[in-house]
Amino acid sequence: MLKPALTAEEWDYVAEAHIGDGLSDHIDRMFRRPLDIDETLHAAAAIALHDCRRPVGFTRADVRWLRANQWSEMCQSIADRIEALLPPENA
């Protein structure tokens, strides 16, 4: 299992701030610590893709479908990567 892109607290910030424009500024304020480029990109991808109303957004339903229809180990890997970009299930 991959490390989630954001903590539950950070996802709360995303929801409250209605992040869209000025994403990099929001990420800097949200983490309150310096990030390396991989952490920044992981967080930005998660924020950009978490809304299922967007044409490129992912949902927990996508993860469940991939896990239920495992044609190969690749499906598990894809499900893990998508899940790491989603908010916690109880959020």
N, C-alpha and C positions, 0 to 999 in steps of 0.2 A: 504494500500500500504506500502510495506517495504522500508526502507531507502536504496538508492542505495549503492552498495559496494564501488564505487569510484566516485569522482566528474568528471566533464568534463575535468578539468585541469589535474587530475591524469590519466585519460584515454589517454590524449594527451602524457603524459610522457611515458605511457606503449607503445604506438604506436611508438614514437620516439626512445625509448631505445631498442626496439626489445627484450623485456624481455623474458627470458626463463631460462637460467642457472643463478644460484645465486639469485633466486627469493626473498629470505628473505632480502638480502642486498639491492636490488632495492626497496622493500617495505619500509625499514627503511629510505632510502634517499628520497623517494617519499613523504611520509607523513610529514616529518620534525617535527614530534612530537611523543611522546611515544604512542604506541597503546596497548590496552589490547588484550588478546589472541583472543577474539571473533572478534574484528576488523581486526586483522591480518589474521585470517583464512578466514573471509569474503572477504577480498581483494585478498588473494591468490587464493581462489576458482574462483573469478570473472576473474582474469588474466588467470588462467589455462583453463577456459571453454569458453572464449569469442570468440575464433576463430572457425568458423563453418567448417573450413577445417579439423579440428581434429575430430576423431571419437566420442569423448565425448563432443564436443562443442555444445552450444545452440545458437539459432538465434532469431531475432524478429519474424520470420515466425513461429517458435515453439510457441511463446507466443500468437500470433494472432490465431493460430490453436486451442490452448487450450481454449482461450476466446470464440471462435466461436462454439466450441463443448463442451459446459459445461454440462457434464452428471451429475455432482454433484458439491457441494461447494468445494470439493477437487480440481477440475480442476482450479478454481479461485485461490485457495491457491498456487497450483503448479505454475501457470502462474505468480503470484506475486513474488514468490521466484526466479524463473528464470529471470524475468525482473530486479530484484534487482542486478543480476550478470552481466547484459549487459551494454555496453556503452550507453550514451544518444543517442536517435534516430537521432539527428542532427549532431552527431560526424562523 
